[in-house]
Structure formats: C-alpha cells, structure tokens
C-alpha cells in the first residue's frame, strides 16, 4: 500500500481522508501492525484506484 501511495504522491493523511478511515489506521497498516477490517481494505483500494488483489500483493 505504501508503494502505491508513494507512487501517486499521496500523503497518509490524504489517503485516510480519501478512504474515510483514520490516519492511525493507514499508519498501522503501512507498519504491518494490527489486522484491518476487510471493508477498510476495500475502501483503501478504491481510494488508490487499484484492484483489491493488486493492493493485497503490495
């Protein structure tokens, strides 16, 4: 996720706003901490405009 976010030049805060999740959620996912809800992962994939399978491989 971090790779795609960086490629698009989007800050963690901007991605959090786009996906309607908290900044802490984005930060935790990128650090590999915790286990995000499936609906959160879908929201992030939509915000990044990437296929869910692609996002899960990143």
Secondary structure, 3 states (H helix, E strand, C coil): CHHHHHHCCCCHHHHHHHHCCCHHHHHHHHHCCCCCCHHHHHHHHHHHCCCHHHHHHC
